[in-house]
Amino acid sequence: MTQDRAARIRACLEQRFAPLELVVQDDGASHIGHANEGRGHFTVRIVAPAFAGHGRLERHRMIYAALGEMMQQDVHALSISARSPDEQD
């Protein structure tokens, strides 16, 4: 089930941002027994030109918007690293 969610997250972000780099990691195993275990815990690392000129908060909002309803129903926690191509690690 969470693999399906990770694949859906990947598809939404690829469609919206055409990233140069995208890693979607399912962190659910480390949250077994957590109160919101039915909803997923994920880490996203994304590099895309769309983030140029936007601050960290705006980038997160862009990602939340791209995931839309998934943020309400399927995702409990999302750790995000969003950069533009000209930014270093």
RODO-2510 file (C-alpha; in nm, 4 decimals, decimal comma):
residues 89
     n   res          X          Y          Z
     1     m     0,0000     0,0000     0,0000
     2     t     0,2716     0,2526     0,0907
     3     q     0,4672     0,1539    -0,2222
     4     d     0,1604     0,2575    -0,4213
     5     r     0,1578     0,5875    -0,2338
     6     a     0,5271     0,6427    -0,3033
     7     a     0,4650     0,5726    -0,6729
     8     r     0,1734     0,8177    -0,6752
     9     i     0,3851     1,0837    -0,5037
    10     r     0,6586     1,0282    -0,7627
    11     a     0,4107     1,0510    -1,0517
    12     c     0,2531     1,3742    -0,9222
    13     l     0,5900     1,5421    -0,8685
    14     e     0,7299     1,4262    -1,2031
    15     q     0,4231     1,5550    -1,3847
    16     r     0,4189     1,8909    -1,2080
    17     f     0,7916     1,9731    -1,1867
    18     a     0,9786     1,7619    -1,4486
    19     p     1,2607     1,7216    -1,1948
    20     l     1,6231     1,6630    -1,2800
    21     e     1,6490     1,4528    -0,9654
    22     l     1,3728     1,2911    -0,7602
    23     v     1,3948     1,0482    -0,4700
    24     v     1,0816     0,9384    -0,2851
    25     q     1,1596     0,7313     0,0213
    26     d     0,8984     0,5456     0,2252
    27     d     0,9818     0,5993     0,5943
    28     g     0,6785     0,4060     0,7199
    29     a     0,8737     0,1171     0,8702
    30     s     1,0219     0,3472     1,1319
    31     h     0,6735     0,4604     1,2383
    32     i     0,5011     0,1272     1,3032
    33     g     0,2665     0,1658     1,5981
    34     h     0,2431     0,5411     1,5465
    35     a    -0,1031     0,6935     1,5945
    36     n    -0,1303     0,7758     1,2228
    37     e     0,0253     0,4540     1,0966
    38     g    -0,2473     0,4184     0,8301
    39     r    -0,1170     0,7292     0,6551
    40     g     0,2335     0,7316     0,5127
    41     h     0,5594     0,8865     0,6220
    42     f     0,7841     0,9883     0,3336
    43     t     1,1027     1,1754     0,2507
    44     v     1,1257     1,3613    -0,0802
    45     r     1,4432     1,4976    -0,2358
    46     i     1,3739     1,6917    -0,5534
    47     v     1,5798     1,9163    -0,7803
    48     a     1,3836     2,1111    -1,0390
    49     p     1,4118     2,4398    -1,2288
    50     a     1,0635     2,5344    -1,1046
    51     f     1,2082     2,6068    -0,7584
    52     a     1,4443     2,8824    -0,8777
    53     g     1,3566     3,2139    -0,7203
    54     h     1,1323     3,0585    -0,4533
    55     g     1,2134     3,0341    -0,0849
    56     r     1,1935     2,7166     0,1212
    57     l     0,8381     2,7735     0,2451
    58     e     0,7054     2,8475    -0,1026
    59     r     0,8767     2,5366    -0,2408
    60     h     0,7068     2,3247     0,0247
    61     r     0,3731     2,4836    -0,0594
    62     m     0,4308     2,4059    -0,4272
    63     i     0,4914     2,0410    -0,3431
    64     y     0,1868     2,0218    -0,1144
    65     a    -0,0255     2,1710    -0,3934
    66     a     0,1125     1,9212    -0,6459
    67     l     0,0207     1,6338    -0,4140
    68     g    -0,3226     1,7833    -0,3517
    69     e    -0,5659     1,5470    -0,1855
    70     m    -0,2905     1,2983    -0,1056
    71     m    -0,1722     1,5358     0,1665
    72     q    -0,5089     1,5026     0,3399
    73     q    -0,5717     1,1317     0,2907
    74     d    -0,2488     0,9412     0,2273
    75     v     0,0413     1,1358     0,3746
    76     h     0,0891     1,1946     0,7453
    77     a     0,4472     1,3200     0,7383
    78     l     0,6562     1,4516     0,4524
    79     s     1,0199     1,5515     0,4892
    80     i     1,1205     1,7695     0,1933
    81     s     1,4477     1,8783     0,0381
    82     a     1,3606     2,0935    -0,2645
    83     r     1,6308     2,2734    -0,4596
    84     s     1,6818     2,4424    -0,7914
    85     p     1,9569     2,3023    -1,0184
    86     d     2,2014     2,5827    -0,9368
    87     e     2,1962     2,5156    -0,5616
    88     q     2,4512     2,2939    -0,3920
    89     d     2,3719     2,0257    -0,1315
***
